Amino acid sequence: MAEGQGRLVAISNRVGPLNDEGKAGGLAVGLSDALKRRGGLWFGWSGETSEKGTFCELKTEVQDHVSMTTIDMSAEELEGFYFGYSNRSLWPLLHYRLDLAEFDRQSDRIYRSVNQRFASRVMPLLEEDDLVWVHDYHFFYLGSELRQCGFKGRIGYFLHIPFCPPEIFSALPASHDIVRALLAYDVIGFQTDTDRRNFVAFCIRELGGEKLSGQRVRVGDRTVVARAFPIGIDAQGYARFAVSPEAGEHEEMLHDLTRVRTSNPDADGDAWRKLIVGVDRMDYSKGLLERFRGFERLLEDYPENRGSAQFLQVAPLSRSELDAYVELRRELEEMAGHINGRFATLDWTPLQIMTRGFTRRALAGIYRAARVCLVTPLRDGMNLVAKEFVAAQDAEDPGVLVLSRFAGARAELEAGCIIVNPYNTDDVAGALQRALNMPLEERQRRWEIMREAVFSGTAAHWCDSFIDALARGADFDEPEASEMA
């Protein structure tokens, strides 16, 4: 990484934490280390609403040579920018769910206005040689707005969720405006090469752009780098979480939950049911309904698992104010009741769903107790749950990862996991059967392959790779990962 450059300025919807106490995700883990090393600024929403909204007084906390500066939103801004355009329009569209996307002129107007306000509020804080790194689908226009405010330095952008094909994205009324605004950035980062190719294809087909060497694309007089930078986790840190006292408590609780006690004096001690776990925010992109159907098919087609396999789905509530999420929760709870009513016995409940959250240390213990982790999104940017599961495993007795072909993590982990089509119920059931009965030697071999990928492609590596590319901008010249664009 080029340490001689100026400060790093990160702009994201939410800010922090700088110190990982077990709650930070990949973005925070990667950025906090780079910010502390270089010194810098992290700018975003305070998480609060006020009457003045984005016109409010800035709030700044300084820690380890890093300023964390936030502003409020008004109730109208929050509704239009966050709940409206970001999560009713962009989120479903970018996850290939055009059937759930809602488009309205008012939320579009507020989304653009909030992007403009964030740019105008952060602009006086910027220095000439700062590297500005803008994050995620909340701020498509922010780079363009910074240019209009007069900032001439390097600006990069990273999209943490998928970028859908041009045929889908072009349904968004402002699709051309958004992609032209993205061209104000010097480097545009994506989770996977598929997402990068989709973006480049839109530039070429819809805007008359041209694909250049070095993962660059030119539209008019703008040339930008468009490249995949797959995000990772703090693998070493998460492995330590897995052997912490909190993780151990949760691992032991699950062992107690899955223990089958016997009163037979001739039996060789107690037996344990094999635990399948899923950990996802409650979101329609995660394939939870399809996952439950796959588990039900496992019990139907492989009856030896009745009484001997148990499925725990942790699904903290997400965006519960939106109608689509209320309906999803209802459907999940109905399906869980249906499966349990159909198969449960007095001493065995096949499926348990929990809508409360856990700390990352507690989750590490849950992963460590599992024989199988079922990660079956219908479309994901990356999916760090899959990587956390790998990092948490005991080398002597690792579990098996069953991963959707539509998860961004597939490109890095497919050599060691079992890949499934989440829409194919028989495929999911068959993969679960294979995973539950996989011999120890094969489990260890597969886990070693995935461990190498997770421990080399960390959050710090992701962050340093992006910053290095941003520091070089259009001079970046790495060979194409794929010639399919």
N, C-alpha and C positions, 0 to 999 in steps of 0.2 A: 504494500500500500504506500502511496506517495505521501509521506508525513510532512513534506515541506510545504504543502498547500495551506490555505487558510483554515478558518474554523469550519466545522460541519454544522449546518443548520438543517434540522429535521422538522418537517411539518406533517402532522397526522391528526386524525380526528380526536384521538385521546393521547395524553402525554404520560410518559413514565410507565412503570417505576424505574429509577436508575439502579437501585439495588434489588437483586432478585431474591425475594423472600419466599419463593415457591409459588408465586402467582403469575409471573411474567411469561408472556409467550415469546415466539421467535423474534418478532419485530423488536420488542423491548430488550431482549437479551443481546441481540446483535448491535442495536443502536447504542445502548448504554455504554458498552465497552468502548466503541469508537468515539463517542462523545467525550467520555472521561479521558481518553488518551490525547485527543486533539484539542479539547476545550470546544465549547460550542453552545448552541441554542436549540431547545426543543420547544416548538410552538404548536398550540392546538386549542381545542375546546376545553373549558373548565369542567364540563359535565353538569353545569348549572344553568338555569334560565333566570333572566332578570328583565326588567322593563326596558332597559337600554340595550340589551342584547349585545351585538357585535360592536356597538358604540361605547361599551362600558370601559371602565378603567382597566388597564392590563394588570394581571396578577403575576408576580414573578417570585420564584424560589430559586436560590443559587445553592448548588451542591457540587462539590468536586470539580470546580471550574466549568460547570455547566449551568446555564440559566434555563429553567423550565417556566415558560411564559404562556399564560392561557387567557382566553376571553370567554365571556358568556355568549349565549344566544337568547333571543327573545322566544316566547312561546310560539309565535308565528314562524320564526326562522327554524326552530327545531322541528316543527310539524312539516313545513314545506321542504326543507333541506334534508333532514335526516329520515324521518318517517315517510315522507312523501317521495321525493325524487330518488334519493339514495336507495331506499329499501322497498318502495313499491314499483319503481321503474327500473333502476339500474341493476339491483341485486338479482331479481328473477331473470331479467333479460340476459345478463352476462353468464348466468347459470343455465342458459338454454331453455328457460321456462317462459317462452313468449306468451303461453296461455295464462300466466299469472301476472304478467307485467301490466301496469296501469300508466297511462300517459295523460298528463293534464298540463295546461299552459301555466297555471298558477305555481305549481311546485317547480316546474322548469325555471320560471322567473326567479323564484326564491333561491334555488340551488345556485344559479349564476350569480345572484346578488351576494350570497354568503361567500362564494369563492372570491369575488371582488373585494369584499370587506376584509377577509383574512389576508389577502395580498396587501391591501392598503395599510393594515395595522402592523404587519410584520416588516414592511418595507423600511421604515425608519430605523429598525433594529439591525438591518443587514450592513455588512462591510463589503468593500469592493471585491476582495478575493475569497469571499465565502463560497463554499460548495453547498448548494441548497438541494435537499433531497425530500421530495414530496411523495406522500404515501396514499395509495388506495383510491377506490372509486368515488370517494367523497370529494376529491379535488382534481377532477379532470381539467378544469379551466384555470387552476391557480397559477401555473407556470406562465400562461399567456397573459394573465392579469399582472404578474410581476414584471413581465417585459413591458407592458403598457405603462407601468409605474416607473420604468427607467432602469431596471436592474439588468446589467449586461454580463454578469458572471455566469458560471456554470450552474445549470438547473437539471436535476435528474428526477425521474418519476418511476415508482414501482407499483405495479398492480398486484395485490395480494390474492385476488380471486381470478377465475378464468376470464379470457376474452373470447367471446363466442364468434362463430363464423360470420362473414359479411352478410350472408343471406338472412341471418337473424338480427345482427346489429343494425342493419339498414332499416329495420322496422321502427327504430327509435326516431321520432321526428327530428331530434337534434343530432343525429349520428354524424353528419358531415361537420357540424360546428364543433362537436367534441373532438373528433380526430384531428381537425385542423388546429384546435387549441393544443392538443398533445404535441404537435410538431414544434411548439415553442420550447419544449424540453430538448436537452442535448442527448440524453440517454434515456430510453424507455425500457424498463425491465419487466419481465414476465416470469411466472413460475415455471412454465414448461415451453418447450419448443413449439408445441401445437398452438399455444396461445400467441406466441410470437408470429407464427405463420399466418394465423387468422388476422392479426393486426396488419401485417404487411400486405396480405391479400386485399384487405379493405382499402388500403392506401392506393394500391394499383388499380383495382376494379372500379372503385367509386370516385377516386380523386385524381386518377390519371398519373399516379406516381410511378416510380421506377425503382426496382430492386438493384442495389449496388453490392460490391464486394465488401467483406469485413462486417457483415450483418448490419449494413446500413440501408436506408431507404430514403429516396429523394422525392419530395412533392413540391413542385414549383421551385422557389429559391431556398427551400429548407432541406437540409440533410441531417438525419438523426440516426443514432445507433439504436437498433431494436434487438435485444438479446435476452435469452433466458438466464435467470439467476435463481436457481432453486433454493429456497430458504431452508434452513436446518434448525436444530436445537442446540443447546449447550449439553452435548451428550455426556461429557464427564460429570457435569453438575447433576444431570438427571440420574445418572448411575449412582451417584452418592445419595440422592433423594431415596432411591429404592432400598437402601440399607439403613435409612434413618429410623429412629424409634417410632415416629408417626406412621411411616410406611409399614413397619413391622407389626404394629397394632392392627392395621387394616388387613394386612395379609393373614394374620392369625384369626381375625374375625371371620374372614371368608373361609378359612380352613374349617372353622367350627360350623359355619353355615352349611358347608358341603360334606361334612362328616356323616357317614352312615354307621351308626352304632349298632353293634350286634350283641345279642345275649347268648349266642351259641358258644359254649365253652370250648368247642373244637376249632372255632374260627381263629385265624391268625390275625388278631387285633381288629381294629376298625378299618373300614374302607372309606374312600372319598369319591364323591361325584366329580366329574370333570366339568370345570367351570369355563363357560364362554362369556366374554365381556365385550360390550360396546360402549364407547364413550364419545358422545357428540352433543353439541348444542342442539336443542330441538328446532330443527330447520328442515324444510321440505327438500333441500338439496342433499341431505345426508342419507336418503334411502332407508329411513327407519321402518316404514311400512313394508317395503320389499324385504327388508332384513327379517322382520317378524314372520313374514310368509315363508321365507326360507327355513327358519327354525321350525315352524309348524310342519313343513314338508319333511324335515329331518325326522321328526317324531312319527310321522305317517309312514315313511318309506323304510326307515331303519328303526324298527320298534325296540331293538335292544338298548336304545338310548333313553327309553322311558324309565325314569327313576334313577338313571345314572349320569345324565347330562343336565346342566342347569345354566340358564342364560340370565345374566345381569346386564341391563341396559341403563347406563347413567346418561340422562338427557336433561341438563339444566335448561330452564326456560329461556327463550330468546325472542326478543321483539314481540312480547306477548300482547302488545297493544294492537297488532295487526290481525285482521280477520283470518288470513290464511294460516296463521300460527295457532290461533284458537281452534280452528277446525282440525288442524293436524294433531293437536294434543287430544282432542276428543276421539279421533280415529285410532290413535295409538292406544289409548286407555281401553277403548272398546275391544280392540284386537287382542291386547294382553289378557283381558277378562275372558274373551272367547277361547284362547289357547289354554289358559289355566283351567277354565271350566270343563274343557274337553279332555284334558290329559292329567290334571293334578290328582294326587292321592293324599291320604291323610298326613303322610310324612314327606311329601315332595311337591313343591310348587315349581313348575318348569321355568316360568319366566317372571322376572321381577323388574319393574321399571321405576327409576328414581329420578325425580325432577329437581332435586337439590344439587348444589355444586359441592365439589371437594377441592381441597388444596392439591397442588401438584405433588406434594410428598405423599398424601393419602392415595392419590391416583396411582403413583408409582407402586405402592403396596398392592393395590387392586390388580394392576397389570401383572405383577410378579406372581400373584396367586392363580392367574388364569392359565388354562391349558391352551385356549384359543382366544385371539382378539379378532373381532369381526368388524372390519372397516370397509363399508360398502356404499360410499357416496354415489349419487347419480351423476354428480359433476363437482369436482373440488379443484381449488387452485393448487394446493399442495397436500395437506392433511398431516399435521404434526403429531396427531395421536399415534399414527403408525410408527413414527420414528421414536416417540416416547416409549411405546411398548417395547420396541427392540432394545432401547437403552436400559430399560428397567429389568431385563431378564437375568435370571440366574444361569450362568454358563454351564452349570452341572445339570440343569433340568429346565431348558428354555421352552417357552410356549411357541405356538405356531401363529403366524399372521395370515389371515385371509383378507385379501385386499381387492377392492373394485378396480376393474380395468379403466375406470373413468377418474380415478384419483390421481392427482399430480405426482404423488410419491411413487407411482408405478415405475417410472423410468429409472429410479434409483434402486428400488427394492425388489423388482420382479424376479430377479435371479434366486431370491431366497424365500419369497412368500408364495402362497397359492392365489393365483389371479382368478377372479370370478366376474361374470356379468350379473350385476345386481338385479336386472330385470328378469333373469332366468331363474325361477324358483328352484328348479331341479339342479341347476348348476351350483347354487348356494348350498343346498342341502348336501349334495355330493361332496363339495369342498369341506363342509363341516365334518362329515363322516370321515373323510380322509385325514383331516387335521386331528380329530379326537383320537384316532387310532394310529397316528404316525409313530414309528419306533424312535427311541431316544437318539440313536446315532444319526438318523436323518434330521431330526429336530435340531440337533447341535450343529450339523453341517450347514443347514439352511440359515440358522441364526448367525453363524460366523460370517457368512456372506453379507447379510444385511447389516451386521454390526460394523463391518469395514466401511460401508457406504455412509452410515449414520455418523460414525465418529470422524470421518474425513470431511463430509459435507456439512459442517456445523453452521450455527447462526453467525459466528464470527467470520468464518470463511465467506459466507454469503455477503455480509456487510463489507468486508474488505475488497471483495471482487467488484462489487458495484461501485464503491468509492474510487477504486483504481480506474475503472472504465470511465467514470464521470470526470475524473481529473484530466484524462486524456481526450475525452469528448469524441469528436468526429475523427480524431487521429487514431482511435481504437481500430485495430486491424487483426482480429482473430478469425481464423478460417470458419466458414459456415458449418454449423452443427448439422444442417440438413440442406439439401438442394431442392426440397419439395415445395418451397414457397412460390 
